Amino acid sequence: MPEQEVFLSPSEAFIEENRRLRRAVEELSILNDLARAIGASLNSQDVMQTIIHRSLRSVHAEQGVITLVDQEAGDAMKTLVRSMVSSTDHEQFHFHQSLLGWMHLNKKPLIINDPEQDERFKGVKFDRSVHSLLAVPMVVKSALKGVLTVYNKKDAKKFTEEDQRLLAIIAAQSAQVVENARLYEEEQALRRMQEEVRLAARIQLDLLPKSSPEIQGYDIAGKSVPAQLVGGDYFDFIPTHDDQLALSVGDVSGKGLPASLLMSNLQATLRGQTLVSSLAKECVRRSNKLLFQTTSPEKFVTLFYGILDPRKHAFSFCNAGHNYPLLFSSTQETRRLETGGTVLGIMEDFPYAEEVVSLNVGDILVIYSDGITEAVNGAGELFGEERLINVVSEHRGIPAAKLVERIILAVKTFAGSTPQADDITLIVIKRK
């Protein structure tokens, strides 16, 4: 049966028109006040709290919440942050994921005045204290950025189409403001993080040797080029009390700030152990045990550690899972220094071994990290050990510092436009 049209008397029509005008004036006042209140703030929590407070007063609801959507998450249903306000002593209601899913699909306002009987959410268990709710999407450039939800119309009333229209306008007007505040906070957080990384890079640079050791009869140089602002590679020269020189090259698993922190831990550990042990294998063994006890299971370090005795021209070393250093003899033979054991940080106790080699006049020892041999060019080829041997053999007559630069240049020339994927670190020791 068709719905009968209702005719109002002139006085009733006048009263209804006055009511509509008053409502429109109230809505304009609410929206103007809200715009002034949130327009000058760049604090997302303050902005959201203000929006919720004004929304509760506008539609006479007990509790409200803004739930933002995490745009970066692989799961579109993941929320980023929730801001809630309550005008009662009731416990805070939980925003149901089903509502978020509905909003992702529909992006339009939603009124539920009888949650238990609503066919759209059959089977969904809302909080018992929720008698009614009104949810509206916060959309920016067609993308759902969040949901503004209010719960329980006061005096046991139901939410109306007028409530829905007003709350939808509030959400539409404030969505961009909330998004701008959130983006501003993300930008500020990124700037703080970048500043912290720059500070970490300066600290890390200060930890590396500032000059090469000067030892009669030897020419020694080292350098590290991080792939990122901070790196996980490490090299060090540690003079000992008996005029010997301990030196090391390490490569920490991972990259960036976490790797650089572990690298700093490694340096402090090695320096401390060098002072109490004159044997390369014992220094490495103790350092391994300390790192195992102070680092997480997934972290490890490859390390080459050696002690140069310039009076005996003897070099004792222990290789803990590191790339094999290359010893170029004056007779043009090349030997890999392999003796040692496994990487640091994997096993608490490991019986590391050491070996002693003689350094003759004209010999060159090149200790390097895998950022050299595993550098890749545009064709996917590795720089490899053979190219490294060829560079050293071709330029073996130049000073150690220049040979270091020549090797790094060769690696970068080989890689071309391919970004550096790993830290490049090496030490060159020449017996004059």
Secondary structure as GFF3:
##gff-version 3
##sequence-region A 1 432
A	DSSP	alpha_helix	10	39	.	.	.	ID=ss1
A	DSSP	alpha_helix	44	59	.	.	.	ID=ss2
A	DSSP	beta_strand	61	69	.	.	.	ID=ss3
A	DSSP	beta_strand	79	86	.	.	.	ID=ss4
A	DSSP	alpha_helix	97	106	.	.	.	ID=ss5
A	DSSP	beta_strand	110	112	.	.	.	ID=ss6
A	DSSP	three_ten_helix	119	121	.	.	.	ID=ss7
A	DSSP	beta_strand	133	140	.	.	.	ID=ss8
A	DSSP	beta_strand	143	153	.	.	.	ID=ss9
A	DSSP	three_ten_helix	154	156	.	.	.	ID=ss10
A	DSSP	alpha_helix	161	207	.	.	.	ID=ss11
A	DSSP	beta_strand	218	225	.	.	.	ID=ss12
A	DSSP	beta_strand	233	239	.	.	.	ID=ss13
A	DSSP	beta_strand	245	252	.	.	.	ID=ss14
A	DSSP	alpha_helix	256	276	.	.	.	ID=ss15
A	DSSP	alpha_helix	280	294	.	.	.	ID=ss16
A	DSSP	beta_strand	301	309	.	.	.	ID=ss17
A	DSSP	beta_strand	314	320	.	.	.	ID=ss18
A	DSSP	beta_strand	326	328	.	.	.	ID=ss19
A	DSSP	beta_strand	334	336	.	.	.	ID=ss20
A	DSSP	beta_strand	340	341	.	.	.	ID=ss21
A	DSSP	beta_strand	355	358	.	.	.	ID=ss22
A	DSSP	beta_strand	364	368	.	.	.	ID=ss23
A	DSSP	alpha_helix	370	373	.	.	.	ID=ss24
A	DSSP	alpha_helix	384	394	.	.	.	ID=ss25
A	DSSP	alpha_helix	400	415	.	.	.	ID=ss26
A	DSSP	beta_strand	424	431	.	.	.	ID=ss27
###
